Amino acid sequence: MVANRKLLTAGGVILIVVLLIGAFSLGVYIGRYGVTAEGLHYQAAGGIPQIDRSRLVRPEGIPEGEPDIVGMIRASSRDGIQIATQQGPKWIKVDEKTSIMEISGIELILKDLRPRDLIAVFGELTIDDGSTLLATHVVRLPQR
């Protein structure tokens, strides 16, 4: 009888530990990726910094108007960039016609862009779920 009680107690302790680990993991996941009304969406740790666009000086080569997407780079490949935005993850297609530059107007190449860089993207939305943009201009913004 005592042996059964010890096994039952040990099983209860193990069950409680597993539940605590699960609750902690969920909290970390939500803290890292965020929660919106539409459900879980990726956001960089701490959220996406807001840009004060009134202080930006537009050098030659950067299109007029507001960028189509502003976000933080998560990853890049030879044909595109994945960014985290306030609306969730977006895929930016980059081709040979895409102009990539610093906010100062200095020309860059795709390999110059690094994860956690803030970028403004000008381009055309592709016909899909609204998460892909064919970029005409990518501008790396200053870090805060």
N, C-alpha and C positions, 0 to 999 in steps of 0.2 A: 504494500500500500504506500509506504514512504517512497519507494523507488518510483512508483507511478506519479506521485505528487511532484517529485524532483524533475522528472521528464516533462511533465505538463508545465511546470514553472519555467524550465529552460526553453521549451517551445514558445511559450507566451513572450518571454524576453526577446527571443529571436524575431518573432513576428513584429513586436513593437519597434525594434531596431530597423527592420526592413521598411516599415511604414515611415519612420522618421527620415531615413535616407531618401525615400521617394519624395516626401514633402520638401526636403531641402533641395533636391535636384530640380523639382518643379519651380521652386522659388528662384534658383539660380538661372534657369532657362528663361523664365519670364523677365527677370532683371536684365538679362543680356539681350533678348530678342524683342521684348516689349509686348504689350497687349493693346489692341485697338477694338473698336466696336465690331469690326469685321472678323476678328479673331487674332491669332498670333501672327505677327509680321516681324521680319528681321529689322532690327535697328542696331546700329553700332552701340557699344557700351556707352552709356551716358547720353544717348540720343544724338541726333544730327544737329550740329551747331547752326544757329540762324545767322544769315549773312546780312550785314547792314549795307544794302545796295546803294544807298544814297551817297556813300563815301567812295564808291568805285568810279575810277576814271577809265573811260573806254578808249584804249589805244586803237590804232589803225589795224584793221583785219578782224576785229571782233564785231559781229553783227549787232545792229540796233535792236532795241526792244529787250524784253525779258527772256532769259533762257527758258527752254522747254522743261529742263530737269536740272535740279541742283542736288548733289548728294556726295556721299563719301565712298571712295573706291573700296570694294571688298576684295576683288580679284580682277585680273586681266589676262587675256590670251591674245594671240596674234590677230584674231578677227573681232574682238570686242572687249568690253569692260562691264563688270557687274558692279552696280552701286547700290548703296543703302540710302533710301529716301524716307521722308515722313510718310509716304504712301506705301511703303514696302519696297522690296527689291525690284530693281529695273535692270534690263540688259540693254547695253548701248552697242550697236553694231558700228564698227569702224572699217572703212575701206580706204583705197588709195586716194580718194577725193576728200577725205576728212582732214581738216586743218586742226592741228593740235598745237596749243601755245600756252605760254604763261600769261597771267593777267597784264604783265608789262609789255606783251607783244612779242616776246622772244619765241621763235619756233621751237617746238619739241617733237620727239617721236614717241610712239606708244610705249616703248620700253622705259622712257623717262618717268612715266606715271607709276606711282607706288601705292600699295594699300594704305588707307587712311588719308590720302590726299583728298581735298575738297575740290570738286570740279563743277563747272557749269556747262551744260550741253545744249547746243542748238541743233535742231534737226527735224525730221519728220517721223511721226508715229507710224509704225507698220501695222498692217491689218492682222491682228491676233488678239490676245487678251489685254492689250493695252500696256504690256510690261516691256515692250521692245521699242527702241527708238533708233532710226538710222541717222547717225550723227553727221552733220556737215561741219560743225565747229565744236571742239572740246577745249575749254579754257580752265587751266589749273588756277585755283584761287589761293590767296595767301592763307597760311595757317594762323589760327588765333593764338 
